[in-house]
Amino acid sequence: MKHLFFGGIHPKYNKEMSTTSLDFLTVTPRQVVIPMQQHIGAPCVPLVDLGDHVLLGQKIGDGEGLCVPVHASVSGTVSAIEPRPHVSGRPVLSVVIDNDFQDTPFPPALPGKDVRDLSDDEILHAIREAGLVGMGGAAFPGSVKAISAMGHVDTLIANACECEPYITADDSLLRTKPEQVLKGMMILRQVLRPERVVLAVEDNKQAAIEKLHTLQADFPEIEIVVLPTRYPQGSEKQLIQAVTRREVAPGKLPVSAGCAVFNVSTFAAIYRAVSLGLPLTERIVTISGETIEKPQNFIVRIGTPFHDLIEKAGGLTDETERVISGGPMMGMAQGDLSVPVVKATNSILCLPKDQNGAAENPVCLRCGKCVAVCPMRLQPLYLYRFGKREDISELERLNLLDCIECGSCAYTCPGKLPLVETFRNAKRKYKEAKSK
């Protein structure tokens, strides 16, 4: 099969584990923990005080600059405003709300007129005020990304590849509420005015593809492009290459190639924000893995502790060694299951001991497999060598910052080197050195 981008791998996908049912269960926690940092950029400042009664959808945090607000995902009483454990591994200032189980709604900011009659500024304001971020994992503020693309892109792409193993949150969305995604695409098309609008999906999601084709007559402006399954095709730069045959230059953003890419869950949230006036207070989350009793997809309130969701899925088996936020390739292992679901949480994986994990004494065999699979055309074996030495000049020459941390190199490495971990540490040292 022809490869549409350089490198990549075919891991075991294991997606069937969580797609047995489309009857979403909802999780209504006793208490939610809403971090003030759920996006790339400046953290929010709390807008509520201890003891305040808040409503579902009420703005409880906001800030200036590269920042989007956060909202209460339940109605109830603010019981704490303090640093709490976060999926990033560091404590983050959070607003804790005791759920009153009434879900008393905050009045939605409905625009009061047809979306087609809204100005660009009104649409972008609605997206910003709803607290929208990239929901595929990047968590970049949605309105800022849209503004940066205005007048600079000819292609708008909806990313439905969901190429990481186990995760089926976007697939489930497309099979149940595809019209929300397509309507969200039309709203952003109205702002960006691209020549081409594409929904790109991998060919291992046949049920979703069939559902999309049944609606295509109602959305003739949108192309449904089916791509051969290959990891990491869901990464922005690889997806742009697969869809348009354009390559994003090293150090550049997708807009430099005339493209804007948004996750399909983000498009559905855009529809709800602009058409219904609803902020981002819940999302679909896959809970899966060999050591969870009942793998499936849930509709989860933002701020729900991981342990509540795990309990709803039947609990962990005794073989559990790791719980990961995100996918097995790019996700982060969690040491505290009280961490909350945030806007970019698309999956919680519960896994046994990895028989193919890192070796006690990893060694580079100089086989070159990592070079062959790196989708960014980097040289992971040299990045590893100079990353261990913290050689900033060599890391810069080797374009360390172009590494997307997809894990393809580590997956294929017979020496079991901790490649991605080393690259992440090297990036941190690189940025520290450059900031001095």
N, C-alpha and C positions, 0 to 999 in steps of 0.2 A: 504494500500500500504506500502511495506517495506521502512523504512527510511534508507538511505545510509549514513547518518551522524547523530550525536546526536543533539537533539533540532530542532530549526527552526519553521517557521510559514507559513501560507498561507494567505497573505494579498490580498486584491482585486487588481488585476494587472492592469486593465484599459489600456492594451496595444493596444487594437483595435482602440483607439482614433487617433493614429498617423500612422496607417498602411493602411489607405484607399487608398493611392497612392504610387507608386514606382517611379514616375516621379520627381526626386529630383529638387528642385529649388535651385539656387545658389544665394548667397548674396555677392554683390560687394560693399563694403562700401566706402564712400567718404574719410574716414580716418581710418587707423588701428593703434592700440596701442599694441606694441609688448613688453610684460614684459621680463626683463632679468632673471626672476626667474619663470620657468615653470616646474621645476623638483625637486625631492628630491636631496639635495646637495648644492654645492656652486653656487651662482648666477653668471651669465655671466657679462663680462665687455663689454661695447659697443665698436664696432670696426668702427663706423662711427661718423661723426661730423655733427653739425647743418648745414643745407643747402646742404648736400651731395645728389646727385641723386643716388638712389639704384635701382637694378633690381629684378624682381621676382625670389626668390630662392637664393638671395645673402646672405651670412653669415653676420649678423650684430652684433652678440655678441658671445663671447666664454670665456672660463676660464680654469683653471687647476683643477686637483683633480677630485672629484665626480661632474662632470659638463658635459653638452652637449651643443652644440651651438644652437642659434636661428637664424632664417632666415626671410628675408622680404617676406611677403605674397602677396605683390603687387609691382609694380614698381612705383616710384614717388620720392618725395623730403622729406628729414628728416626735419620736422618742429619743433620738440622739443625732448629733451632728459632730462627727469625729472621724479620724482615720480608721479605715477598715481594710481587711485583706482584699486584694484585687488580683485579677487574672494575670496581670503583668508581673506579679511576684513582689510588688512593693505596696505598702499601705497607701491608700488614696482617701482624701477627705470625702466623706459620704453622708448623705441624708438618709436616716433610718426611719421608716414609716411603719407603725403598727396598723395592720389592715383591719378596718371595721367591717369588711365583707359586704358593704353596701354598694360599692362602685358608683357612688354619687358623682355624676360627670361634671367636669368644668365646662361651661358653655363653649362649644366649638367656635372657632373663628371662621365661620362660613363666609365666603366672599359675597354671597347674595346674588351672583349672576353667573351666566354660562362661562365655562372655562375659556371658550374661544373669544370671549369679550374682555378677558383679563389682559392687562399690559404685561410686558416682560418683567418689569419691576415688581408688580403684584405677585406674579408667580414665584419669582425668586425669593421675595419676602416670605411667602407662605412656606416655601421649602426650608428656609432658614429658621423660621419661628417654630416649625414642627420638629426641629432638632435632628434633621436628616443627615446621616453620614453614609459612607460606603459600607454596605452591609455584607460584602463578600470577605471582609477581614481587614481591609486597609483603614477604614474608619476616617477617611478624609472628609471634611465638611462638604456636603453635597452642593450647597448654594455657591460656595467659593469655586468649586470645580467647574460648575456650569458657567459662572461668570468668566472664568479664565478661558473657556472654550468659545465664548461668543465672538463671532466674526472670524474665527481662526480654524474652524473644522468643516470638512465637507462630508464626514461620515460619523454617524452616531451608532454605537454598537451596544446592544444589551448582551451582557455576558451570562449565558446560561450553561456554561460548560461544566461547572462544579466537578473539576477533574480529580480532586483528592479522593482517595479511598474512603469508604464508609459513608460519607456525607451525602444526604439526599434531601436536604431542606429546600433547595431551589427547585429540584425535580418535583417534590410534593406540591410546591406552590404552583408550578406550571400545570400540574394535573388537576388542581382543584380551583384555582382562581387565575387562570391565564389572562382573562380580560382585564384584570387590574394591572398586570404588567404591560399589556399592549396600550391601555389607556394612559399609563404613566409615560410610556415612550412617546405617545402623540403629544402629551403636554410639553415634554422637553424638546421635542421637534419644533413645537410652536415658538420656543425661545431661541434655539440654536440655528434653525433654518438650514439644516444640512441638505446636501443633494441626495444622500443615501442614508437610509435607516435600516439597520440589520439586527435581527435577533439570532445570535449564534449559539447552537446547541450541539453537543456531541451525540454521536449515533447510538450510544448505549442507553438513551432515554426515549425509547420508541413510543411509550404511552404518552409522554409529554409532547412529542413531535406530532403525533396523530391529533391530539387535542388542539394544538396550535394551528394545524392545517384546517381544522373545522371552522376556525374563527378568521382565517386569513382574508376571506372575501369581505369582511367588515372593516378590515384594515389594509387596504391595497397598497398603502404607502410603505408598509413594513415588509422587508424580505425575511423569510425564514431560511437561514443557511445552516445546513447539517454538516458537521465536520467529523472526520474520523477521530475516534477516541485516542488521545495520547496525552500523557502528563508531561509538563504543566501547561496545557493549552489554555487554561483559565487565567494565566498570568497576562496582564495587559499587553505587554510588548509581543508576546508569542501569539496572542489572539489577533492583534492587529495584522501581524504578518500572515496569519492563516486566512484572514478575511479579505485583506486588501493587497497582499503581497508587498506591502511597504515595510521597511525596517526602521525602527526608532533608533537614532544614533546614540552611541554611548554618552551617558550623562544628560540625555534629553528626555523630555516628557512626551506622552502620546500626542499632545496638541501640536508638537513640531512635525508630526507626520499627518496632520490634518484630521486626527481622530479623537473622539471622546468616548470612553468606555465606562459604563455603569453596570453594576450587578442587577439582575432581574428583581431581587428583593428590594433593592433601592427604588427601582421604577414603580413597584407596587406601593411602596411607601409614599412616593411622589404623588401618585393618584389619590391616595387617602388624605394626604395633606392638603392638596390644592382643591380637589373636588369635594371632599367631605369635611375639611377643616380639622382633621384628626392628627395629633402629634404622634411621634414614635414612642409607644409605650409597651409594645409587645412584638414578638417576632417568632418565626418558626425555628425550632432547634432540633437537630437530630441527636438522639442519644443512642449510641450503638457500641459495638465491640463484643468480643467473645465472653466477657465476664459481667455483662449486664443481663438481668433475667429477661426483660421484655424490650428488646430494641425497637424503637419507633420514632416518629416525629411528634413533637408537641408544639402547641401554641403557648408561649411562655412570656410572662410579664417581665419586663426589664427590672433587674434587681432581685430576681428569685435566686436564693442560694442554691448552689450545685447540689447539695445534699438533699434538698427538697425534691428536685427533679429526679435524682437518682432513686430516691424512695418511691416516687410515683411510677418509675419504670421497673419496679420490682426489687430493687436493691442490687448490691454487688455480690458476686460469688466469692468463695474463699481464694480463688486463683488470681484475684485482681492484684496486679503489681503497680499499674500506672493509671491515672485518670488524666486525660489530656483535654485542654480547651482548644478546639480546632481539629484539624486533621492530623493523621499520623506522620505526614511529611513535614508540615510547617507549624504544627500546633505546639503548645507549651504545656509540659507536665505540671500538675498542680499539687502542692503540698498541703493545701488547706481547702477542704470541701465546703467551707462557709463562704467562699468567694461567690460573688453574684454574677448572673448572666448580664452581659452588657450588650450594647447595640450591635457590636460586631461578632457576637458569639453565635456561630452557626452550628456548632457541634460540640458534644461532650463524648469522648471516647473512653471506654473502660476496657483495658487490655491486660492480658496475662504477661508473664515474663517473656521477653523477646528472645527467642532462641538464636536470632541472627543479629543480636545487638553488638555494642562496642566490645572489642577484645580487651583483655587485661593489658596486653602489651601491643597496641596497634603499631603497624609498620607500613610505610609506603612501599609497594612492590614495583612501582614505576611501570605499571601495566598500561597506563593511558586511558583506562575506561572512563575515568571522571571527565577527561577532556572531550571524549566522544559524545557524552550525554549532556554536557552543560548547555542549556538552551541559550545562554548569553554569550557563548563562544569564549568563555574564560578558560583559565588554566588552573583548576582547583589544586593540583598537586603543588604548584609554586605558591599559590595563595596560602596554602596550609603551611608551607615551609617558612615563608616570610611573616605570616601571621603569628606563628609561634615565637619568632624572633622580634616581633613588633617593629619590623623594618618599614617605617612609614613611607619612605621614598619609593621602595620597591612595590609596596602595596598600591600606591598611587599609580605607578607605571602599569601595573597589572589590572587597573580598573576595578579595584575591590568593591567600590560602592555600586557597581553595576550588578553585583551578585544579588539575586532575588530570594536567596535562601530557600529554594524549592526542595532541596534535599536529594535531587537526582544523583549527584555525585556520591553522597554517602550511601544511597541505596545500592549503587552498583559497585562500591569499593570492596574488593576482596580482603584488603588489609584491615577493614573496619575502623578506619580513621574517624575521629570526631570532627568531621569537616565543617558542618554547619555551625556547630558550637564554637569552633575556632574562628570562623569568619565573623560571627556575631561579636565575639570579644574583640577581634581585630578592628571591626568597624567602630566600636566604642572608643578604642585607643586612638584610632585615626582621627576621629572627630574631636577628641580631647586635645590631641596634638595640634590640630588645625585651628582650634579656638584660642590657643595661647598667643 
